[in-house]
Amino acid sequence: MTTIAVLVAPPRPGLVLPRLAAHSPLTETECAELYAAATRDVCRAAVDSGGDLLVNYRPDDSLPAEYADGDAESEVREAVAPVTEDARFEVQVGETFAGRAGNTVTHLIESEGVQSVAVTTPAAAFLTRQQVDEAAMKLRRSEVVLGPTTDGRVYYAGFREPVDFEAAFTDPAVQTLTDRALDAGLKTDFLPYRPVIETTADLADALVSVRTRRRADRIVPKYTADVLDDLDLVVEPTAGGYTISR
């Protein structure tokens, strides 16, 4: 099975989901609660799939000074604890997201002999066990498997071979990563589209998705959905998309 590396930050107000805190009705504290819940849902998908879960967290000395006061490992462990106590926890190494993701993938494949590694984040709250399993199957036939979402972003990036990770997640990340894979002569495949939660538009989409899926008695990301329910937000259509209010 694939090793699923979930790249996380300690769920501290102001540090996580900053675009939501700045442009939605959510407070920084509510964004931190939503981020912790999404972390649980992503980790649960990895655990339920039978893959090896690696929680790759940012240590305090890598954070901006205003957010570096605490015990990052303990906070991340607390966020994951309701899902599993058997996860492997390791510090992220690198100054950029691409660098940290690349260091993780390269180390696991080249130094530990792991057959395939996938990188994801708490933004991928809607990731399911079935998709993790599907990706693992695709990685048997292709060296790189990507999960696309809106605005050219990715919610999942799986590798059997490392690529050139320098700025590899530059927008549009799905195109940049595909180009890096093809430049390295690696066969590339894709997962179905899934939503993420990073921006206000993402939040509106998540709210609509959770509410409609619950009404239809379909699966939702449990922890994320519970937090969204408690926020008591109203989504209304406009000419340019949606607005969110309380």
C-alpha positions in Angstrom: 0.0 0.0 0.0 0.9 3.6 -0.4 2.4 5.7 2.4 0.0 8.7 2.8 1.9 11.7 4.1 -0.5 14.3 5.5 1.4 17.6 5.6 -0.1 19.6 8.5 0.6 22.7 10.7 -0.4 22.9 14.3 -4.1 24.1 14.3 -3.4 27.5 15.7 -5.7 30.6 15.2 -4.2 32.8 12.5 -1.8 30.3 11.3 -4.1 27.9 9.4 -6.7 28.7 6.8 -5.7 32.4 6.7 -7.7 33.1 3.5 -10.9 31.9 5.2 -10.2 34.0 8.3 -9.6 37.1 6.1 -12.5 36.7 3.6 -15.3 34.7 5.3 -17.5 35.2 8.4 -15.3 32.7 10.2 -13.0 33.8 13.0 -9.4 32.7 13.3 -10.4 30.4 16.1 -13.2 28.8 14.1 -10.8 28.3 11.2 -8.4 26.5 13.5 -11.3 24.2 14.7 -12.3 23.5 11.1 -8.6 22.7 10.2 -8.3 20.3 13.1 -11.5 18.5 12.1 -10.4 18.3 8.4 -7.0 16.9 9.6 -9.0 14.1 11.3 -11.0 13.3 8.3 -8.0 13.1 6.0 -6.1 10.9 8.4 -9.1 8.7 8.8 -9.3 8.1 5.1 -5.7 7.0 5.1 -6.1 4.7 8.1 -9.3 3.2 6.8 -7.7 2.4 3.4 -5.0 0.3 5.0 -2.2 2.5 3.8 0.6 3.7 6.1 -0.2 7.1 7.6 2.6 9.6 8.1 1.6 12.8 9.8 4.3 15.2 8.6 4.0 18.3 10.8 5.6 21.7 10.8 7.7 22.3 14.0 7.7 25.6 15.9 11.1 26.7 14.6 9.7 26.6 11.0 6.7 28.8 11.8 6.4 32.6 11.6 7.5 34.1 15.0 4.0 35.2 15.9 2.7 31.6 15.7 5.7 29.8 17.1 4.7 29.7 20.8 3.6 26.2 21.7 4.3 22.5 21.3 3.5 21.7 17.6 3.9 18.0 17.9 1.5 17.7 20.9 -1.1 19.9 19.2 -1.0 17.8 16.0 -1.1 14.6 17.9 -4.2 15.8 19.8 -5.9 16.7 16.5 -5.2 13.2 15.1 -5.9 11.2 18.4 -9.7 10.7 17.8 -8.8 8.8 14.6 -5.8 6.8 15.5 -3.0 6.6 18.0 -0.8 4.5 15.7 0.3 7.1 13.2 3.9 7.9 12.5 4.8 11.5 13.2 7.7 13.3 11.7 8.9 16.8 11.3 8.6 18.5 7.9 11.9 19.6 6.4 12.1 22.5 3.9 11.3 26.2 3.5 8.4 25.9 1.0 5.5 23.5 0.6 7.0 22.1 -2.5 10.3 21.6 -0.7 8.7 19.9 2.3 6.6 17.6 0.1 9.6 16.8 -2.1 11.8 16.0 0.8 9.2 13.7 2.2 8.6 11.8 -1.0 12.3 11.5 -2.0 13.4 10.4 1.5 10.7 7.7 1.8 11.3 6.3 -1.7 15.1 6.6 -2.0 16.1 6.1 1.7 13.4 3.9 3.2 12.5 1.8 0.1 8.8 2.7 0.2 7.2 1.7 -3.1 4.8 4.7 -3.4 4.2 7.9 -1.5 1.2 10.3 -1.6 1.1 13.8 -0.3 -2.1 15.5 0.8 -3.2 18.1 3.3 -6.1 18.9 5.6 -7.6 20.9 2.8 -8.6 17.5 1.2 -11.3 16.9 3.9 -13.5 15.1 1.3 -10.9 12.5 0.5 -12.3 9.0 1.1 -11.0 5.5 1.7 -12.2 4.5 -1.7 -10.2 7.2 -3.4 -7.1 6.4 -1.5 -7.5 2.7 -2.6 -8.2 3.8 -6.2 -5.0 5.9 -6.2 -3.0 3.0 -4.9 -4.2 0.8 -7.7 -3.4 3.6 -10.3 0.1 3.9 -8.8 0.8 0.3 -9.8 0.4 1.3 -13.4 1.6 4.9 -13.4 4.5 6.5 -11.6 2.6 9.7 -10.8 -1.1 10.0 -9.8 -2.7 13.4 -9.2 -6.1 14.4 -7.7 -7.3 17.7 -9.3 -9.6 20.2 -7.8 -10.8 23.7 -8.7 -8.4 26.5 -9.9 -5.8 24.1 -11.0 -5.0 22.9 -7.5 -4.5 19.3 -6.4 -5.8 17.5 -3.3 -3.6 14.4 -3.8 -0.2 13.8 -5.4 1.1 10.3 -5.5 4.5 9.1 -6.7 6.4 5.9 -7.3 9.4 8.0 -8.5 10.5 11.4 -7.4 10.2 14.4 -9.8 11.9 17.7 -9.8 10.1 19.3 -6.8 11.5 22.7 -7.1 8.4 25.0 -7.2 6.5 21.9 -8.3 3.2 23.1 -6.7 3.3 26.4 -8.6 -0.2 27.3 -9.8 -1.8 25.7 -11.6 -0.3 22.8 -9.6 -1.9 20.1 -11.6 -0.3 21.3 -14.7 3.1 22.0 -13.1 3.2 18.6 -11.5 2.1 16.9 -14.7 4.8 18.7 -16.6 7.5 17.7 -14.1 6.4 14.1 -14.3 6.3 14.0 -18.1 9.7 15.8 -18.3 11.1 12.9 -16.2 9.5 10.3 -18.5 7.0 9.2 -15.9 3.5 7.9 -16.8 0.8 10.1 -15.2 -2.8 9.4 -14.3 -5.5 11.3 -12.5 -8.2 10.8 -9.8 -11.7 12.1 -10.1 -12.3 15.8 -9.0 -12.9 16.4 -5.3 -13.5 19.6 -3.5 -11.1 21.1 -1.0 -11.5 23.7 1.8 -9.0 26.6 1.5 -11.0 29.7 0.2 -14.4 31.2 0.8 -15.6 29.7 -2.5 -14.4 26.3 -1.3 -16.2 26.8 2.0 -19.5 27.6 0.2 -19.1 24.5 -1.9 -18.3 22.4 1.1 -21.4 23.6 3.0 -23.7 22.9 0.1 -22.1 19.4 -0.5 -22.3 18.4 3.2 -25.9 19.5 3.5 -27.2 17.9 0.4 -25.3 14.7 1.0 -26.7 14.5 4.5 -30.2 15.0 3.2 -29.6 12.2 0.7 -28.1 10.0 3.5 -24.8 9.8 1.7 -21.3 9.8 3.2 -19.8 13.0 4.5 -16.4 13.8 6.1 -17.7 13.3 9.7 -15.5 15.7 11.7 -15.6 18.5 9.2 -19.3 18.2 8.7 -19.9 18.4 12.5 -17.9 21.6 12.7 -19.6 23.1 9.7 -23.0 22.3 11.2 -22.1 24.1 14.5 -21.0 27.2 12.6 -24.6 27.9 11.6 -23.7 29.5 8.2 -26.0 30.5 5.4 -25.1 30.1 1.8 -26.9 32.2 -0.8 -26.4 32.4 -4.6 -25.4 35.6 -6.2 -24.7 36.7 -9.8 -21.0 36.0 -9.2 -21.3 32.8 -7.2 -22.2 32.5 -3.5 -22.2 34.6 -0.4 -21.8 33.2 3.1 -23.3 34.8 6.2 -24.5 33.9 9.6 
